[in-house]
Amino acid sequence: MTNRAVFLDRDGTLIEHYDYLTEASQVQLLPNTVSALKLLRQHGFLLIVITNQSAVARGMLTEKTLTQIHDHLKSMLGREGAYLDKIYYCPYHPEAVVDQYRRDSDLRKPKPGMLYLAEKELDIDLDRSWIVGDDDRDIETGKAAGCRTIMLESRGSSLVRKGQSNPDFTAVNLQEAANLIIHHNRPEEPPAEQTTPQIEDQPEKPTEEKLPEAIEQTGMPEALPPSAESQPTQPSTEPQSSQSSIEHQPTQPEDDNTTSHQFIAEREKPEASDQTDTETLLARILRELKAINRDRNMPAEFSIGKLMAGVVQMLVIVCLVMAFRFGTSPEPQTGATQNCLLLALIFQTLTLTLLAIHRH
């Protein structure tokens, strides 16, 4: 059975957004990043970072420094018990200052080349996977590969493009995005029976392939997570991916299109005949309807009642502070102190009532 994955943008999704992050000391995890990653891993998702790194093409940092930054990020997450399965980055840009990185790569978002590479190497079902980011390019990348998409609130960077894409969902932060993924995740499908033989005229895979220019880094060098250990063994005709490489020798420009188009060709292969089976199709529709019904019955995590309870609780604190000031002034005002304490009691009772209503 193929794996499910959540593809994550780096800047503005996992860490604070710098226009061009060039030093490991600049890496700062966003709030709730660790808890969100743990939740997604507990539900069986592979966690894969895909990021454009044109700073390399602009000569602002080297790939060696970028690898050190990613190692530092993985170390920060690992200390909290959160792990990434892979980090893919594309160092190319059409207007690069450094000649060897000047190209229009199919692996640069919003093109889906990095997702196709992950699909190939990690046996990922893109139709059952998600992508989360804060930029239109992230959403367009996911849609091009058939993933479901979540747009996060922008952190105000001038480099972020937003407003032209149409994401499936929007979220305030990564924690809310993780909750949406768990709530709306498509149910597991039983393996379909092979009712017809394999199509004979499918193009054969080449015996040798060049490693594409997208760089990959493993999230757990010493021990793979359970989901990664259970992945099927890759056929011997496919090259093994490099792990945590420090230096990357870029391929010639003409290889870029060749490799990326190969991924696209593999995606366009005819699907198995089980999709034409009427009973299987009806079963899928029934599962989708059940999932939608469950989603509608799930309570929302945010409510007006909780917000009002928080506001009223602040009023309680204000009343207590005023009562203290009236009671400890050089000329104590007993009546004003009692009135403030009475208001505090009333507001506290209202707070408890609102919370009780929210629980029910």
Helices and strands as residue ranges (DSSP letters): E 4-8, G 24-26, H 33-42, E 45-52, H 54-57, H 63-79, E 86-90, G 99-101, H 113-122, G 126-128, E 130-133, H 136-145, E 148-152, E 169-171, H 174-184, E 215-218, H 226-229, H 253-267, G 273-276, H 278-297, H 304-328, H 334-359
